[in-house]
Amino acid sequence: MFVDKARIKIKAGDGGDGAVSFHREKYVAAGGPDGGDGGSGGNVVFQVDDNFSTLIDFRYKRKYIAQNGENGGAKRCTGKSAPDLVIKVPRGTVIREADTGRIMADMSDDEPKILARGGRGGKGNSNFATSTRQIPRFAKPGFPGEAFEVTLELKLLADVGLVGFPNVGKSTLISVVSAAKPKIANYHFTTLTPVLGVVRLDEERSFVMADIPGLIEGASEGVGLGHEFLRHVERCRLILHVLDVSGIEGRDPIDDFEKINRELANFSEALAECPQIVVANKSDMATEEQIAALRGYIEEQGLAFFPISAATTQGTGALMDAVGHKLSELPPVKVFEAQPLSPEEWESRFSSKQEFEIEVEDGIYYVSALWLEPVLRTVNMEDYSSLQYFQRVLRSSGIIDKLEEMGIEEGDTVNIFGFEFDYIR
């Protein structure tokens, strides 16, 4: 099954928590804090694998979560960093953030790309010792790893795209000029998936050709198969527009030409501007008048015109030489540039990490904030310096200001993830 779109969730590993530990050794007084830092969480890395040709694997597995870093240990031992989670995709896969449509990566080369970075490890209590705070009984939690919901969209990497109505001979053409073996039969929509073939002109020159399943009128709006596969033409440097010049199916090749170009333009302005060579196939079954009429119309459009018969290979050699020459004048295959977050988006996402909600029930103030949970894990509530650290976190995040704004009074109860304490000014 050819699958060229998928939606998955990726989550990098969280950093390990810093350790709260004190050096204990016989005959050594006041060993001091020696809690180590946590390890970093694993990144989520995407890698091209040419053994894959579709995204079908992502239909069955939709969540990819990297390992968390290990917590710090005693004797200033840093926790082990987690390995990266490598996700392999076909060449040509474009990865977008699902919510915004922002392009995160175009997997067109062999360079691995980190799309979700693992969280840094938290600091152990050995980092917080000072001349006035010699016994810190708290550490910092690890930072959470990045998480995204992303869409994967396969856009085939091909130099040349074959477009045209069904049954005009595109599959036959690619089969005689390359080693591709598409299904060929005398009925419409024989080709149900894009087919790639490598055309070799000589020992040093070759190009990739893609047979795109037959387009019909309304394809850009979802009619037929064309809407599903028009995305695979977007990267092409050159379009071979294949027409049935013989008219044996009762269609007018000029009308077909105009309809297909209209669908390409409706789908993408870039496709409308893509260079074209028009191929008049089945010319062995057409009259000279039919070929001359079509040639005149196409050349009026400023396009190159090649009458061929793919079934007998008549004219295919000259056509491929012309294609090779034209490609030498064109820029390389289109690569989609990754789109970084704007300063406003960065600020919005950073501030959202310290979002919180406060509700009052039966005189108790319930604070909900996911980012506070790892902080609570590393705070010793029986230690004065730890409580001071926790109070600074509540103050800097705006929670205490919000409680006071809501009218909290001294002695009122505050509940954070089940931990309750009395509010004191």
C-alpha positions as CSV (number, residue, x, y, z in Angstrom):
1,M,0.0,0.0,0.0
2,F,1.3,3.4,-1.0
3,V,0.8,5.9,1.9
4,D,2.2,9.4,1.5
5,K,0.6,11.2,4.4
6,A,0.7,10.5,8.2
7,R,0.2,12.3,11.5
8,I,2.2,11.3,14.5
9,K,3.2,12.6,18.0
10,I,6.8,12.9,19.0
11,K,8.2,13.5,22.5
12,A,11.8,14.0,23.4
13,G,13.0,12.6,26.7
14,D,12.9,14.6,29.9
15,G,16.1,15.5,31.7
16,G,16.9,13.5,34.9
17,D,16.4,15.1,38.3
18,G,19.4,16.4,40.3
19,A,20.2,14.4,43.4
20,V,20.0,15.5,47.0
21,S,22.9,13.7,48.7
22,F,25.6,14.3,51.3
23,H,29.0,12.9,51.6
24,R,29.3,10.3,54.3
25,E,32.7,8.8,55.2
26,K,34.1,7.5,58.4
27,Y,36.2,10.0,60.3
28,V,35.3,12.7,57.8
29,A,33.1,15.4,59.5
30,A,30.7,17.6,57.6
31,G,31.2,15.9,54.3
32,G,29.0,18.4,52.6
33,P,26.5,18.1,49.7
34,D,27.5,15.8,46.8
35,G,24.4,15.3,44.8
36,G,25.1,15.0,41.1
37,D,23.3,16.4,38.1
38,G,20.7,14.6,36.1
39,G,21.4,13.3,32.6
40,S,19.9,14.8,29.4
41,G,16.8,13.3,27.8
42,G,17.1,11.7,24.4
43,N,16.4,13.8,21.2
44,V,14.0,12.7,18.5
45,V,16.0,12.5,15.3
46,F,14.7,12.0,11.8
47,Q,16.9,10.1,9.3
48,V,16.4,9.3,5.6
49,D,16.4,5.6,4.7
50,D,16.2,4.8,1.0
51,N,14.9,1.3,1.9
52,F,11.6,3.0,2.6
53,S,9.3,4.2,-0.1
54,T,6.0,5.0,1.7
55,L,4.8,6.2,5.1
56,I,2.8,3.1,5.8
57,D,4.6,2.2,9.1
58,F,3.3,5.4,10.6
59,R,-0.3,4.2,10.1
60,Y,0.3,1.6,12.8
61,K,2.5,3.5,15.2
62,R,1.6,7.1,16.0
63,K,3.5,7.9,19.2
64,Y,7.3,8.1,19.4
65,I,8.7,8.9,22.8
66,A,12.5,9.1,23.6
67,Q,13.9,7.9,26.8
68,N,14.3,10.1,29.8
69,G,17.8,11.0,31.3
70,E,18.8,9.2,34.4
71,N,18.7,11.0,37.8
72,G,21.9,12.2,39.4
73,G,23.6,10.2,42.0
74,A,25.7,10.5,45.1
75,K,29.4,11.5,45.0
76,R,28.6,14.1,42.3
77,C,27.8,11.4,39.8
78,T,25.9,12.7,36.8
79,G,23.1,10.6,35.5
80,K,23.5,8.9,32.2
81,S,22.1,10.8,29.2
82,A,19.5,8.9,27.2
83,P,20.1,7.8,23.6
84,D,18.5,9.6,20.7
85,L,15.3,8.1,19.2
86,V,15.9,7.8,15.5
87,I,12.9,7.7,13.2
88,K,13.6,6.6,9.6
89,V,11.5,8.1,6.8
90,P,11.6,7.9,2.9
91,R,13.7,10.5,1.1
92,G,11.5,13.5,0.2
93,T,9.4,13.5,3.3
94,V,8.4,17.0,4.4
95,I,7.7,17.3,8.2
96,R,5.3,20.0,9.4
97,E,4.0,21.1,12.8
98,A,0.4,19.9,12.7
99,D,-1.2,22.8,14.5
100,T,0.5,25.6,12.5
101,G,1.6,24.0,9.3
102,R,5.1,25.3,9.9
103,I,7.7,23.4,7.9
104,M,10.1,21.8,10.4
105,A,12.3,19.8,8.1
106,D,12.6,18.6,4.5
107,M,14.2,15.1,4.5
108,S,15.8,15.4,1.1
109,D,19.4,14.7,2.0
110,D,21.3,12.3,4.2
111,E,21.8,14.7,7.2
112,P,19.9,13.6,10.3
113,K,17.7,16.3,11.7
114,I,16.8,16.8,15.4
115,L,13.1,17.9,15.6
116,A,12.5,17.5,19.3
117,R,15.3,18.2,21.7
118,G,15.6,16.3,25.0
119,G,15.4,18.2,28.3
120,R,18.6,19.2,30.2
121,G,19.3,17.4,33.4
122,G,18.5,19.2,36.7
123,K,21.2,20.4,39.0
124,G,22.1,18.4,42.1
125,N,22.3,20.0,45.5
126,S,26.1,20.2,45.3
127,N,25.6,23.2,43.0
128,F,23.6,25.2,45.6
129,A,26.1,25.2,48.5
130,T,27.2,28.6,49.5
131,S,29.0,30.1,52.5
132,T,25.7,30.9,54.1
133,R,23.8,27.8,52.9
134,Q,26.1,24.9,53.5
135,I,23.5,22.2,53.7
136,P,21.1,22.6,50.7
137,R,18.4,19.9,50.9
138,F,16.9,20.5,47.5
139,A,17.9,20.0,43.9
140,K,16.4,21.0,40.6
141,P,14.3,18.8,38.5
142,G,15.1,17.9,34.9
143,F,13.7,20.1,32.1
144,P,11.0,18.5,30.0
145,G,11.7,17.4,26.5
146,E,10.1,19.1,23.5
147,A,6.9,17.5,22.2
148,F,5.1,18.1,18.9
149,E,2.3,16.7,16.8
150,V,3.6,16.6,13.3
151,T,2.4,15.7,9.8
152,L,4.6,13.7,7.4
153,E,4.0,14.3,3.8
154,L,6.0,12.5,1.1
155,K,6.8,14.5,-1.9
156,L,8.8,12.4,-4.3
157,L,12.2,13.6,-5.4
158,A,12.0,13.5,-9.2
159,D,13.5,15.7,-11.9
160,V,10.7,15.1,-14.4
161,G,7.0,14.5,-13.8
162,L,4.7,12.9,-16.3
163,V,1.2,14.4,-16.2
164,G,-1.9,13.8,-18.4
165,F,-5.3,12.3,-18.5
166,P,-5.7,8.6,-17.8
167,N,-4.8,6.1,-20.5
168,V,-2.7,8.6,-22.6
169,G,0.4,6.3,-22.3
170,K,2.4,7.8,-19.4
171,S,3.1,4.3,-17.9
172,T,4.2,2.9,-21.3
173,L,6.5,5.9,-21.8
174,I,8.3,5.5,-18.4
175,S,8.6,1.7,-18.9
176,V,10.4,2.1,-22.3
177,V,12.8,4.8,-21.2
178,S,13.7,3.5,-17.8
179,A,13.8,0.2,-15.8
180,A,10.5,1.0,-14.1
181,K,7.7,-1.6,-14.4
182,P,4.4,0.0,-13.9
183,K,1.1,-1.8,-14.4
184,I,0.0,-1.2,-18.0
185,A,-3.5,-2.0,-19.4
186,N,-6.1,-0.5,-21.7
187,Y,-8.4,1.1,-19.1
188,H,-8.4,4.2,-17.0
189,F,-6.6,4.6,-13.6
190,T,-4.3,1.6,-14.2
191,T,-1.6,3.4,-12.2
192,L,-2.8,3.9,-8.7
193,T,0.4,5.0,-7.1
194,P,3.3,7.2,-8.3
195,V,6.1,5.3,-10.1
196,L,9.7,6.4,-10.2
197,G,12.2,5.5,-12.9
198,V,15.8,6.4,-13.6
199,V,16.5,7.4,-17.2
200,R,20.1,7.0,-18.2
201,L,21.3,9.1,-21.1
202,D,24.9,8.0,-20.9
203,E,27.4,6.9,-18.3
204,E,27.6,10.3,-16.7
205,R,24.1,11.7,-17.2
206,S,20.8,10.4,-15.8
207,F,17.6,11.8,-14.2
208,V,14.6,10.6,-12.3
209,M,11.2,10.5,-13.8
210,A,7.9,10.1,-12.0
211,D,4.7,8.8,-13.5
212,I,1.9,10.6,-11.6
213,P,-1.4,8.8,-11.6
214,G,-3.9,10.2,-14.1
215,L,-5.4,13.6,-13.5
216,I,-8.9,14.5,-14.5
217,E,-10.9,17.7,-14.4
218,G,-11.5,18.8,-10.8
219,A,-8.4,17.0,-9.5
220,S,-7.3,20.1,-7.5
221,E,-10.6,20.0,-5.7
222,G,-10.3,16.3,-4.8
223,V,-11.9,14.6,-7.9
224,G,-10.3,11.3,-9.0
225,L,-6.8,10.4,-8.0
226,G,-5.0,13.6,-9.0
227,H,-5.7,15.5,-5.7
228,E,-3.9,12.8,-3.8
229,F,-0.8,12.8,-5.9
230,L,-0.4,16.3,-7.2
231,R,1.9,17.0,-4.3
232,H,4.5,14.7,-6.0
233,V,4.8,17.0,-8.9
234,E,5.7,20.0,-6.7
235,R,9.4,19.2,-6.6
236,C,9.7,18.4,-10.3
237,R,12.0,20.6,-12.3
238,L,10.3,19.8,-15.6
239,I,6.8,18.6,-16.6
240,L,6.3,16.2,-19.5
241,H,2.7,16.9,-20.5
242,V,1.5,13.7,-22.3
243,L,-1.4,14.0,-24.7
244,D,-3.2,11.4,-26.8
245,V,-2.9,13.0,-30.2
246,S,-4.9,10.2,-31.9
247,G,-8.2,11.0,-30.3
248,I,-9.2,7.3,-30.3
249,E,-11.1,7.8,-27.1
250,G,-13.1,10.7,-28.4
251,R,-11.2,13.4,-26.5
252,D,-9.7,16.6,-27.9
253,P,-6.0,16.8,-27.0
254,I,-6.1,20.6,-26.9
255,D,-9.0,20.6,-24.5
256,D,-7.2,18.0,-22.4
257,F,-4.1,20.2,-22.4
258,E,-6.0,23.2,-21.1
259,K,-7.9,21.3,-18.5
260,I,-4.7,19.7,-17.0
261,N,-2.9,23.0,-16.9
262,R,-5.9,24.5,-15.2
263,E,-5.8,21.9,-12.5
264,L,-2.0,22.3,-12.0
265,A,-2.5,26.1,-11.6
266,N,-5.4,25.6,-9.1
267,F,-3.3,23.3,-7.0
268,S,-0.2,25.5,-6.9
269,E,1.0,28.7,-8.6
270,A,4.5,27.2,-8.7
271,L,3.2,24.3,-10.8
272,A,1.7,26.6,-13.3
273,E,5.1,28.2,-13.8
274,C,7.0,25.0,-14.0
275,P,8.7,24.5,-17.5
276,Q,6.8,22.0,-19.7
277,I,7.5,19.9,-22.8
278,V,4.4,18.6,-24.6
279,V,4.5,15.0,-25.7
280,A,2.0,13.9,-28.4
281,N,1.8,10.2,-27.8
282,K,0.1,7.6,-30.1
283,S,1.2,9.6,-33.1
284,D,1.5,6.3,-35.1
285,M,-2.3,6.1,-34.9
286,A,-2.9,9.8,-35.7
287,T,-3.1,11.6,-39.1
288,E,-0.6,14.2,-40.2
289,E,-3.4,16.8,-40.0
290,Q,-4.1,15.9,-36.3
291,I,-0.4,16.1,-35.4
292,A,0.0,19.4,-37.3
293,A,-3.0,21.0,-35.7
294,L,-1.8,20.1,-32.2
295,R,1.8,21.2,-33.0
296,G,0.6,24.6,-34.2
297,Y,-1.4,25.2,-31.0
298,I,1.3,24.0,-28.6
299,E,4.1,26.0,-30.3
300,E,1.9,29.1,-30.2
301,Q,2.1,28.7,-26.4
302,G,5.9,28.8,-26.6
303,L,6.3,25.2,-25.6
304,A,8.5,22.4,-27.2
305,F,6.5,19.7,-29.0
306,F,7.5,16.1,-29.5
307,P,5.3,13.5,-31.4
308,I,6.1,10.0,-30.2
309,S,4.8,6.5,-30.0
310,A,5.7,5.1,-26.6
311,A,4.4,1.6,-27.6
312,T,6.9,1.4,-30.5
313,T,9.6,3.7,-28.9
314,Q,9.3,5.9,-32.0
315,G,10.7,9.4,-31.1
316,T,11.4,8.5,-27.4
317,G,15.2,8.8,-27.8
318,A,15.0,12.3,-29.2
319,L,12.6,13.2,-26.5
320,M,14.9,12.0,-23.7
321,D,17.8,13.9,-25.2
322,A,15.7,17.1,-25.2
323,V,14.7,16.5,-21.6
324,G,18.3,16.0,-20.6
325,H,19.4,19.2,-22.3
326,K,16.5,21.2,-20.8
327,L,17.3,19.9,-17.3
328,S,20.9,21.1,-17.6
329,E,19.6,24.6,-17.8
330,L,17.2,24.3,-14.8
331,P,17.9,24.7,-11.1
332,P,18.2,21.6,-8.9
333,V,15.2,19.8,-7.4
334,K,13.2,22.0,-5.0
335,V,13.9,21.7,-1.3
336,F,11.5,23.2,1.2
337,E,13.3,25.4,3.7
338,A,12.6,24.9,7.4
339,Q,10.6,27.7,9.0
340,P,11.9,28.9,12.4
341,L,9.6,30.1,15.1
342,S,9.0,33.9,15.1
343,P,10.1,35.9,18.3
344,E,6.4,36.2,19.2
345,E,5.9,32.4,18.9
346,W,9.0,31.8,21.0
347,E,7.7,34.1,23.7
348,S,4.3,32.6,23.6
349,R,5.6,29.0,24.0
350,F,8.1,29.9,26.7
351,S,5.4,31.7,28.8
352,S,3.0,28.9,28.3
353,K,5.5,26.6,30.1
354,Q,4.6,28.3,33.4
355,E,0.9,28.5,33.0
356,F,-1.2,27.7,36.1
357,E,-4.8,27.7,37.3
358,I,-6.2,28.3,40.7
359,E,-9.6,27.3,41.9
360,V,-11.2,27.8,45.4
361,E,-13.3,25.0,46.9
362,D,-14.5,25.0,50.5
363,G,-12.0,27.7,51.4
364,I,-9.0,25.8,50.0
365,Y,-7.0,27.2,47.1
366,Y,-6.1,24.4,44.6
367,V,-3.2,25.3,42.3
368,S,-2.8,23.3,39.1
369,A,0.4,23.6,37.2
370,L,2.0,20.6,35.4
371,W,5.5,22.2,35.5
372,L,5.3,22.3,39.3
373,E,5.1,18.6,39.8
374,P,8.9,17.9,39.1
375,V,9.8,20.8,41.3
376,L,7.9,19.2,44.2
377,R,9.8,16.0,43.7
378,T,13.1,17.6,44.5
379,V,12.1,19.8,47.4
380,N,12.5,18.6,51.0
381,M,9.5,20.3,52.8
382,E,11.1,19.6,56.2
383,D,14.2,21.7,55.4
384,Y,14.1,25.5,55.7
385,S,16.4,26.3,52.8
386,S,14.3,23.9,50.5
387,L,11.1,25.8,51.6
388,Q,12.8,29.1,50.8
389,Y,13.7,27.8,47.3
390,F,10.1,26.6,46.8
391,Q,8.7,29.9,47.9
392,R,11.0,31.7,45.4
393,V,9.6,29.5,42.6
394,L,6.0,30.3,43.6
395,R,6.8,34.0,43.7
396,S,8.7,34.2,40.4
397,S,6.0,32.3,38.5
398,G,3.3,34.7,39.7
399,I,1.4,32.1,41.7
400,I,1.6,34.1,45.0
401,D,0.7,37.3,43.3
402,K,-2.4,35.6,41.8
403,L,-3.4,34.1,45.2
404,E,-3.2,37.6,46.8
405,E,-5.2,39.0,43.9
406,M,-7.9,36.4,44.6
407,G,-8.1,37.6,48.3
408,I,-6.2,34.8,50.1
409,E,-5.9,35.5,53.8
410,E,-3.1,34.5,56.2
411,G,-3.8,31.0,57.5
412,D,-5.8,29.9,54.4
413,T,-4.9,26.5,53.0
414,V,-3.1,26.1,49.6
415,N,-3.1,22.7,47.9
416,I,-0.6,21.8,45.2
417,F,-0.8,18.2,43.9
418,G,-2.0,17.0,47.3
419,F,0.7,18.9,49.3
420,E,-1.1,21.4,51.6
421,F,0.3,24.3,53.5
422,D,-1.0,27.4,55.3
423,Y,-0.5,30.7,53.5
424,I,1.7,33.1,55.6
425,R,2.4,36.6,54.5
